[in-house]
């Protein structure tokens, strides 16, 4: 039963993210060609404030609900009303500080933009429980349906407005319409409705776990978005646009892969949290297979970044190439670090997670100073170092809990790392030697990268590659049970 739910969850989570990724990618390319880097930079200035609202609205209760073995209607209703109340309060805070935000960035347009985009906080709070219940049930088929329809409609509206000359408002419309449609569809197709109740005992029970998750997530979100604020304040909106576009390309494979694996693995691993040998074996398979894909994608993207940027969004975005190449080395450690952090949640150690996050985020202060004094490239170099440090912190403690230490993890993922380095090095040198326009060069590099990845994996019988190959063959092309939980 658990095996089939796991593979079905992975299958639909994969379909959801690939579809969303494809749609976002295509829509983003079209909008990037129609709009300027400055307009994307304006959205980036607001992102930090909208993103900071999420942990306040969620308050870690989503992780608490997913981890709890049996949730009652009182649990769900209590969290629903709390989320909605905090969402309303946070929106009012943004509404009345919108003018100060626009003055801080010296961009008068931001005042109205903040007040409109801030509505996403309330909209997302209204549909949070519906989304949590689907994740807890490992049911991603409905979420896939919702995200695809919402992405298509909101993306089409944004593109139409960009063609009509509405500039940055096309991006604003796309974002808020996407949130609104997702909420409407989740309420329409999800059977759950809140009851008029608020349980103090339920709130206290989840608060003990969720409060630590809340602070950890808040610190992480501030860290990941504070660079938007720094670049927007000390550099131009165009520079922020280049950075945000590079980060978007980088995050597509790394964050998407972690989202696909993480949102399925967390509820699955939570069900076997007390069976440590089985938990460790399953976790090892998740780590190894995830990092093979991550290393190949991130090293590969760094190698083809220039022809990819020039082909997809045009020469006006060429300054973001170097940012993308450097950010790929930040992104490749994100899934690995995040999966180790998830294991602490699975084991109920949100308190330990909080301590680790406080230490790691304290180390990020020098990087912020570097950004102001030495520039964006120096800042990204600091981010790469921080990504490595974060992984060692997370893996050390999760390894102690289940007997899977850092050195064992590194030994497991080293073959995948070496494969990706060899493949990307050949592809990068090929890009330097072959003199062709961006599009044909990109096609040649992509073909070379794919052939090298599969060829080397087959030639050296790479264990993780063979495992993924068997899972795909058994569960995507013919009926059968998953090997994930074996």
Secondary structure per residue as TSV (DSSP state, phi and psi in degrees):
chain	resnum	aa	ss	phi	psi
A	1	X	-	360.0	-50.2
A	2	X	H	-65.6	-37.4
A	3	X	H	-59.1	-48.5
A	4	X	H	-68.2	-38.7
A	5	X	H	-63.8	-38.0
A	6	X	H	-64.1	-50.7
A	7	X	H	-68.7	-36.1
A	8	X	H	-64.9	-40.1
A	9	X	H	-62.7	-45.4
A	10	X	H	-62.2	-40.7
A	11	X	H	-61.8	-50.8
A	12	X	H	-73.8	-31.6
A	13	X	H	-65.0	-39.7
A	14	X	H	-65.2	-46.8
A	15	X	H	-60.8	-43.4
A	16	X	H	-58.4	-51.3
A	17	X	H	-70.4	-37.3
A	18	X	H	-65.8	-42.6
A	19	X	H	-64.4	-46.6
A	20	X	H	-64.0	-41.4
A	21	X	H	-60.8	-47.3
A	22	X	H	-61.9	-44.6
A	23	X	H	-65.2	-47.4
A	24	X	H	-61.9	-38.3
A	25	X	H	-64.0	-49.0
A	26	X	H	-66.2	-46.8
A	27	X	H	-62.4	-41.7
A	28	X	H	-63.2	-38.9
A	29	X	H	-63.9	-45.6
A	30	X	H	-62.3	-45.8
A	31	X	H	-66.8	-36.2
A	32	X	H	-65.5	-31.1
A	33	X	H	-77.5	-28.3
A	34	X	H	-87.1	-29.1
A	35	X	S	-112.7	170.9
A	36	X	-	-99.0	161.7
A	37	X	H	-57.1	-33.9
A	38	X	H	-60.6	-40.1
A	39	X	H	-68.0	-35.6
A	40	X	H	-70.4	-32.3
A	41	X	H	-65.2	-37.0
A	42	X	H	-61.8	-41.3
A	43	X	H	-64.6	-39.0
A	44	X	H	-62.3	-32.8
A	45	X	H	-64.5	-33.5
A	46	X	H	-83.8	-26.0
A	47	X	H	-52.0	-42.6
A	48	X	H	-61.4	-36.5
A	49	X	H	-76.4	-39.1
A	50	X	H	-67.8	-41.6
A	51	X	H	-64.7	-35.1
A	52	X	H	-66.9	-21.9
A	53	X	H	-72.0	-29.4
A	54	X	H	-57.7	-50.4
A	55	X	H	-65.1	-28.8
A	56	X	H	-68.2	-43.4
A	57	X	H	-67.8	-44.2
A	58	X	H	-74.0	-45.4
A	59	X	T	57.1	25.4
A	60	X	T	77.1	1.6
A	61	X	H	-72.5	-24.9
A	62	X	H	-63.8	-44.5
A	63	X	H	-64.6	-38.0
A	64	X	H	-65.0	-41.3
A	65	X	H	-67.9	-41.8
A	66	X	H	-65.7	-39.1
A	67	X	H	-74.3	-30.2
A	68	X	S	-66.2	131.2
A	69	X	S	-65.0	-45.1
A	70	X	S	-130.2	112.6
A	71	X	-	-100.7	139.6
A	72	X	-	-100.5	169.0
A	73	X	H	-60.7	-34.7
A	74	X	H	-63.9	-38.6
A	75	X	H	-60.7	-51.0
A	76	X	H	-64.0	-44.8
A	77	X	H	-65.7	-40.0
A	78	X	H	-60.5	-47.3
A	79	X	H	-65.7	-38.5
A	80	X	H	-58.1	-50.5
A	81	X	H	-69.4	-34.5
A	82	X	H	-65.7	-46.1
A	83	X	H	-58.7	-45.1
A	84	X	H	-64.5	-42.3
A	85	X	H	-62.8	-45.8
A	86	X	H	-66.1	-37.7
A	87	X	H	-60.6	-43.3
A	88	X	H	-64.1	-43.7
A	89	X	H	-64.2	-41.2
A	90	X	H	-68.7	-36.4
A	91	X	H	-64.7	-42.0
A	92	X	H	-61.5	-38.4
A	93	X	H	-61.1	-46.1
A	94	X	H	-65.3	-40.1
A	95	X	H	-58.8	-44.8
A	96	X	H	-86.1	-8.5
A	97	X	H	-109.1	6.7
A	98	X	H	-59.6	-38.8
A	99	X	H	-65.8	-40.8
A	100	X	H	-64.4	-36.3
A	101	X	H	-63.6	-43.6
A	102	X	H	-65.2	-36.1
A	103	X	H	-68.4	-39.9
A	104	X	H	-57.8	-43.7
A	105	X	H	-90.6	-4.3
A	106	X	T	57.6	42.2
A	107	X	-	-131.5	94.7
A	108	X	T	-56.0	-30.5
A	109	X	T	-63.2	-24.3
A	110	X	H	-65.3	-26.5
A	111	X	H	-57.3	-51.7
A	112	X	H	-70.9	-38.1
A	113	X	H	-62.2	-42.3
A	114	X	H	-62.3	-43.1
A	115	X	H	-68.1	-30.6
A	116	X	H	-80.8	-50.4
A	117	X	H	-66.5	-25.0
A	118	X	T	-61.6	-22.4
A	119	X	H	-61.7	-23.4
A	120	X	H	-59.5	-29.3
A	121	X	H	-62.6	-46.6
A	122	X	H	-68.6	-42.9
A	123	X	H	-60.8	-45.5
A	124	X	H	-66.9	-34.2
A	125	X	H	-63.9	-34.4
A	126	X	H	-66.6	-27.7
A	127	X	T	-111.7	9.7
A	128	X	H	-65.2	-43.7
A	129	X	H	-65.9	-40.1
A	130	X	H	-57.5	-41.8
A	131	X	H	-68.3	-41.0
A	132	X	H	-61.6	-43.7
A	133	X	H	-61.8	-39.3
A	134	X	H	-66.7	-40.1
A	135	X	H	-65.4	-42.4
A	136	X	H	-62.3	-35.9
A	137	X	T	-83.9	0.7
A	138	X	T	53.8	41.1
A	139	X	-	-111.7	97.2
A	140	X	-	-104.8	1.6
A	141	X	H	-65.7	-45.1
A	142	X	H	-67.6	-39.9
A	143	X	H	-62.7	-35.8
A	144	X	H	-62.8	-45.8
A	145	X	H	-59.1	-46.3
A	146	X	H	-64.2	-48.6
A	147	X	H	-66.0	-37.3
A	148	X	H	-66.7	-48.6
A	149	X	H	-62.9	-45.5
A	150	X	H	-63.1	-40.0
A	151	X	H	-66.2	-42.1
A	152	X	H	-63.5	-49.1
A	153	X	H	-67.3	-48.1
A	154	X	H	-66.4	-38.4
A	155	X	H	-65.2	-42.2
A	156	X	H	-62.8	-40.1
A	157	X	H	-64.8	-41.8
A	158	X	H	-64.3	-42.8
A	159	X	H	-64.6	-43.4
A	160	X	H	-60.2	-42.4
A	161	X	H	-69.1	-35.5
A	162	X	H	-65.1	-41.2
A	163	X	H	-61.6	-35.5
A	164	X	T	-79.4	-4.0
A	165	X	T	90.5	23.4
A	166	X	-	-84.8	-1.2
A	167	X	T	58.7	-129.6
A	168	X	H	-63.7	-23.1
A	169	X	H	-68.5	-20.4
A	170	X	H	-67.6	-36.6
A	171	X	H	-70.7	-40.6
A	172	X	H	-60.6	-46.0
A	173	X	H	-61.7	-44.5
A	174	X	H	-58.9	-44.4
A	175	X	H	-67.2	-50.5
A	176	X	H	-73.3	-33.5
A	177	X	H	-67.6	-37.6
A	178	X	H	-61.9	-43.6
A	179	X	H	-64.7	-43.6
A	180	X	H	-64.3	-45.7
A	181	X	H	-65.8	-39.8
A	182	X	H	-60.6	-43.7
A	183	X	H	-64.2	-44.1
A	184	X	H	-61.5	-46.1
A	185	X	H	-67.9	-38.3
A	186	X	H	-64.3	-39.1
A	187	X	H	-70.1	-36.1
A	188	X	H	-72.4	-40.9
A	189	X	H	-99.2	-5.4
A	190	X	-	-103.6	130.5
A	191	X	-	-72.9	-18.8
A	192	X	-	-73.5	137.5
A	193	X	-	-134.7	145.0
A	194	X	-	-71.0	146.9
A	195	X	-	-96.5	157.4
A	196	X	S	-82.6	77.4
A	197	X	-	-153.1	151.4
A	198	X	-	-141.4	111.0
A	199	X	-	-94.2	115.5
A	200	X	H	-64.9	-40.8
A	201	X	H	-64.9	-40.7
A	202	X	H	-64.2	-42.0
A	203	X	H	-61.3	-45.4
A	204	X	H	-63.8	-40.4
A	205	X	H	-61.3	-47.2
A	206	X	H	-77.3	-26.2
A	207	X	H	-64.7	-37.2
A	208	X	H	-60.4	-36.1
A	209	X	H	-88.5	-46.1
A	210	X	H	-68.8	-29.4
A	211	X	H	-63.6	-38.8
A	212	X	H	-67.9	-39.4
A	213	X	H	-62.4	-41.2
A	214	X	H	-58.2	-51.3
A	215	X	H	-64.7	-39.4
A	216	X	H	-62.0	-46.3
A	217	X	H	-66.8	-37.8
A	218	X	H	-61.8	-46.0
A	219	X	H	-61.7	-41.0
A	220	X	H	-66.3	-42.6
A	221	X	H	-68.1	-40.4
A	222	X	H	-60.8	-44.2
A	223	X	H	-61.2	-44.2
A	224	X	H	-73.7	-21.0
A	225	X	H	-111.4	-11.2
A	226	X	H	-63.0	-26.3
A	227	X	H	-67.8	-30.3
A	228	X	H	-60.3	-44.8
A	229	X	H	-64.2	-42.8
A	230	X	H	-65.6	-48.0
A	231	X	H	-65.1	-42.2
A	232	X	H	-63.7	-33.5
A	233	X	H	-79.3	-45.7
A	234	X	H	-100.0	-7.6
A	235	X	S	-128.8	-169.7
A	236	X	-	-90.5	164.3
A	237	X	H	-62.1	-33.3
A	238	X	H	-64.8	-42.8
A	239	X	H	-62.0	-40.3
A	240	X	H	-65.1	-36.0
A	241	X	H	-61.8	-43.7
A	242	X	H	-61.1	-44.6
A	243	X	H	-64.6	-46.4
A	244	X	H	-65.5	-35.8
A	245	X	H	-68.0	-41.5
A	246	X	H	-63.4	-42.4
A	247	X	H	-65.3	-36.1
A	248	X	H	-62.1	-47.4
A	249	X	H	-60.3	-44.2
A	250	X	H	-64.4	-39.4
A	251	X	H	-77.2	-18.3
A	252	X	H	-55.9	-51.7
A	253	X	H	-77.4	-43.6
A	254	X	H	-70.6	-53.2
A	255	X	H	-68.8	-37.2
A	256	X	H	-65.2	-43.3
A	257	X	H	-63.1	-44.2
A	258	X	H	-63.6	-38.3
A	259	X	H	-63.6	-43.4
A	260	X	H	-61.5	-49.8
A	261	X	H	-75.6	-44.0
A	262	X	H	-65.2	-43.8
A	263	X	H	-73.9	-16.8
A	264	X	H	-91.2	-43.6
A	265	X	H	-67.6	-34.3
A	266	X	H	-61.9	-53.4
A	267	X	H	-65.8	-33.3
A	268	X	H	-67.5	-49.3
A	269	X	H	-65.6	-29.9
A	270	X	H	-64.2	-29.6
A	271	X	H	-73.4	-19.6
A	272	X	T	-118.5	26.8
A	273	X	T	-61.0	-25.0
A	274	X	T	-92.3	-10.8
A	275	X	-	-99.1	83.1
A	276	X	H	-59.8	-46.2
A	277	X	H	-58.8	-44.8
A	278	X	H	-67.2	-38.6
A	279	X	H	-62.2	-45.2
A	280	X	H	-64.0	-44.8
A	281	X	H	-63.4	-43.1
A	282	X	H	-65.0	-41.8
A	283	X	H	-64.0	-40.0
A	284	X	H	-58.8	-44.6
A	285	X	H	-62.9	-39.9
A	286	X	H	-65.3	-45.5
A	287	X	H	-60.6	-49.9
A	288	X	H	-66.3	-46.4
A	289	X	H	-68.8	-38.3
A	290	X	H	-63.6	-43.4
A	291	X	H	-75.1	-26.8
A	292	X	H	-60.1	-49.7
A	293	X	H	-64.8	-42.1
A	294	X	H	-62.8	-49.5
A	295	X	H	-60.2	-44.1
A	296	X	H	-62.8	-45.5
A	297	X	H	-68.2	-43.3
A	298	X	H	-74.8	-44.4
A	299	X	H	-64.1	-39.7
A	300	X	H	-63.0	-43.2
A	301	X	H	-64.1	-39.6
A	302	X	H	-61.2	-35.5
A	303	X	H	-72.5	-31.6
A	304	X	H	-108.9	13.2
A	305	X	H	-59.2	-41.5
A	306	X	H	-66.3	-56.4
A	307	X	H	-62.6	-28.8
A	308	X	H	-67.0	-47.1
A	309	X	H	-63.8	-46.9
A	310	X	H	-64.0	-36.7
A	311	X	H	-73.1	-44.4
A	312	X	H	-82.5	-43.4
A	313	X	T	-124.5	1.2
A	314	X	-	96.6	167.5
A	315	X	G	-66.9	-24.6
A	316	X	G	-64.7	-16.5
A	317	X	G	-100.8	7.6
A	318	X	G	-57.2	-33.7
A	319	X	G	-59.5	-17.5
A	320	X	G	-85.2	-4.1
A	321	X	H	-60.4	-48.8
A	322	X	H	-65.2	-35.6
A	323	X	H	-63.2	-41.9
A	324	X	H	-63.9	-45.8
A	325	X	H	-59.1	-42.0
A	326	X	H	-73.1	-39.7
A	327	X	H	-66.6	-24.2
A	328	X	H	-60.2	-32.7
A	329	X	H	-78.4	-17.9
A	330	X	H	-78.3	-47.1
A	331	X	H	-66.9	-26.7
A	332	X	T	-68.3	-21.3
A	333	X	T	-93.1	-10.1
A	334	X	H	-62.9	-51.2
A	335	X	H	-60.1	-39.5
A	336	X	H	-64.5	-45.5
A	337	X	H	-66.7	-42.4
A	338	X	H	-67.5	-37.5
A	339	X	H	-65.0	-37.8
A	340	X	H	-66.4	-36.8
A	341	X	H	-67.2	-38.6
A	342	X	H	-59.7	-35.0
A	343	X	H	-63.7	-34.1
A	344	X	H	-63.9	-38.6
A	345	X	H	-66.8	-41.3
A	346	X	H	-58.2	-38.3
A	347	X	T	-85.7	5.7
A	348	X	T	76.1	17.3
A	349	X	-	-101.4	57.5
A	350	X	H	-66.9	-25.4
A	351	X	H	-65.5	-40.9
A	352	X	H	-67.9	-38.8
A	353	X	H	-58.4	-43.0
A	354	X	H	-61.5	-45.2
A	355	X	H	-60.8	-42.3
A	356	X	H	-63.6	-43.6
A	357	X	H	-64.0	-39.2
A	358	X	H	-61.8	-43.6
A	359	X	H	-64.3	-47.1
A	360	X	H	-64.2	-42.8
A	361	X	H	-71.0	-28.3
A	362	X	H	-62.9	-35.2
A	363	X	H	-71.2	-15.0
A	364	X	T	-81.5	-13.0
A	365	X	H	-58.9	-45.7
A	366	X	H	-59.2	-32.9
A	367	X	H	-65.1	-38.5
A	368	X	H	-65.3	-39.0
A	369	X	H	-64.4	-41.4
A	370	X	H	-58.8	-39.6
A	371	X	H	-61.0	-40.6
A	372	X	H	-72.2	-41.2
A	373	X	H	-86.3	-43.4
A	374	X	H	-110.1	-10.0
A	375	X	-	109.3	175.9
A	376	X	H	-69.7	-39.5
A	377	X	H	-64.0	-42.8
A	378	X	H	-63.3	-36.6
A	379	X	H	-61.7	-42.8
A	380	X	H	-67.3	-35.3
A	381	X	H	-60.1	-40.7
A	382	X	H	-64.6	-36.0
A	383	X	H	-65.6	-36.0
A	384	X	H	-62.9	-44.7
A	385	X	H	-63.1	-41.8
A	386	X	H	-63.3	-37.5
A	387	X	H	-61.8	-41.2
A	388	X	H	-65.1	-45.7
A	389	X	H	-61.8	-41.1
A	390	X	H	-61.3	-41.9
A	391	X	H	-61.5	-45.1
A	392	X	H	-64.4	-37.4
A	393	X	H	-63.2	-51.4
A	394	X	H	-64.6	-44.9
A	395	X	H	-70.2	-30.5
A	396	X	H	-61.8	-48.1
A	397	X	H	-77.3	-39.6
A	398	X	H	-66.0	-35.8
A	399	X	H	-62.8	-37.3
A	400	X	H	-66.8	-33.5
A	401	X	H	-71.9	-35.2
A	402	X	H	-121.1	6.9
A	403	X	T	74.5	35.4
A	404	X	-	-128.5	75.8
A	405	X	-	-68.0	168.0
A	406	X	H	-58.3	-45.6
A	407	X	H	-62.0	-37.5
A	408	X	H	-67.1	-39.3
A	409	X	H	-62.2	-46.7
A	410	X	H	-60.9	-42.1
A	411	X	H	-60.5	-38.9
A	412	X	H	-67.8	-37.8
A	413	X	H	-96.0	-6.8
A	414	X	H	-59.2	-44.1
A	415	X	H	-58.2	-40.0
A	416	X	H	-65.2	-39.9
A	417	X	H	-61.7	-46.9
A	418	X	H	-64.4	-40.4
A	419	X	H	-58.3	-46.7
A	420	X	H	-65.7	-38.0
A	421	X	H	-63.8	-45.7
A	422	X	H	-62.7	-48.9
A	423	X	H	-59.1	-50.2
A	424	X	H	-68.7	-33.8
A	425	X	H	-62.9	-44.2
A	426	X	H	-64.6	-42.9
A	427	X	H	-64.8	-40.8
A	428	X	H	-65.1	-46.0
A	429	X	H	-62.9	-37.5
A	430	X	H	-58.7	-39.9
A	431	X	H	-66.0	-30.1
A	432	X	H	-76.9	-32.8
A	433	X	H	-88.5	-33.8
A	434	X	-	-84.8	122.4
A	435	X	-	-98.7	93.7
A	436	X	-	-141.6	160.8
A	437	X	-	-59.8	160.7
A	438	X	H	-54.2	-45.1
A	439	X	H	-63.6	-55.0
A	440	X	H	-62.9	-34.0
A	441	X	H	-64.1	-42.7
A	442	X	H	-60.9	-42.8
A	443	X	H	-63.2	-44.4
A	444	X	H	-63.2	-44.2
A	445	X	H	-64.3	-39.9
A	446	X	H	-63.1	-45.0
A	447	X	H	-62.3	-43.8
A	448	X	H	-61.1	-45.6
A	449	X	H	-61.8	-43.5
A	450	X	H	-65.2	-46.6
A	451	X	H	-62.5	-41.7
A	452	X	H	-65.7	-42.5
A	453	X	H	-61.9	-50.8
A	454	X	H	-71.2	-39.1
A	455	X	H	-64.1	-47.6
A	456	X	H	-66.8	-37.7
A	457	X	H	-63.8	-42.0
A	458	X	H	-69.8	-42.2
A	459	X	H	-63.8	-39.2
A	460	X	T	-99.3	7.3
A	461	X	T	49.7	50.3
A	462	X	-	-60.0	121.0
A	463	X	H	-58.2	-45.0
A	464	X	H	-68.2	-36.9
A	465	X	H	-64.3	-44.8
A	466	X	H	-64.4	-35.0
A	467	X	H	-65.3	-47.9
A	468	X	H	-62.4	-40.2
A	469	X	H	-61.0	-43.0
A	470	X	H	-66.9	-41.3
A	471	X	H	-62.2	-44.1
A	472	X	H	-64.3	-45.3
A	473	X	H	-63.4	-41.8
A	474	X	H	-75.5	-29.4
A	475	X	H	-117.5	-14.1
A	476	X	H	-110.4	-21.1
A	477	X	S	-117.8	-7.5
A	478	X	S	-158.9	159.5
A	479	X	-	-72.9	152.1
A	480	X	-	160.3	171.2
A	481	X	-	-90.6	154.8
A	482	X	-	-76.1	146.5
A	483	X	S	-92.1	-1.8
A	484	X	T	-61.3	-40.4
A	485	X	T	-99.1	6.8
A	486	X	-	-73.6	360.0
